[in-house]
Structures are given as C-alpha cells and as structure tokens.
C-alpha cells in the first residue's frame, strides 16, 4: 500500500505497522504456524523467520474502508500438520482480531504458505 496509514473513523489514523503487528501476533498464535515469512524474499532472507518488529514485511494490506480491506499473510507451516486446517484457522483468527481491535471492514484474508519447516 502506498500510504503508511489507514483512516478508520473521524480522522483516526491506524498505522500499517500496527495492523501488521496485530495480524502477526494472531498468526503466530495459531497451531501449525512456525512463523511469518518476508513477502519479498531475497537470497539472504530465504527461510528467515520474521521477528515481531518486522511483521510488516510478511503482511500486505490493500483496499479502502468503503469496499473493505484485503489482508495477505506469508507464513511457514510446520511439517506434519494438515495445511488446509491451519490456513482456515489463520484466516478466521486474523479476521477476528482485526475486527475486534480496529473495527476494520475486511473483504478477505489471503494466506500464502512459503515453506514447510521441521519443528524442533
């Protein structure tokens, strides 16, 4: 998104990094998710888990308050879990947390699996 803030209601601005932080926390709390992945992976960032302060690199936001927002999340999934169940849970959890926290009108939540990782 070109802007770094979203105007929610009556001039209240919500930063993209705040939305990414809430989204990232919701995603990493889901069973089967190892962590967030950067959406634009470079050779040195391949398979790098994002830290909490960098969640905005693994989340994208498009849209507006009239039509609704589209959220995209890039994740690593644990080996041995049912991926469709993990993706469904991530979508539900992100939608719930963003509506509860910011009252954002969501159009959809897209989840992209970057890789499957072994857990320790």
Protein Blocks (a to p, Z undefined) as FASTA:
>chain_A
ZZfcdcfbghiacdfklmmmmmmmmmmmpghiabdcdfbdcfklgoiacdfklmmmmccc
eddfknopaddddddddehiafklmmmmmmmmmmmmmmmmnopacfbdcdddfbdcddZZ
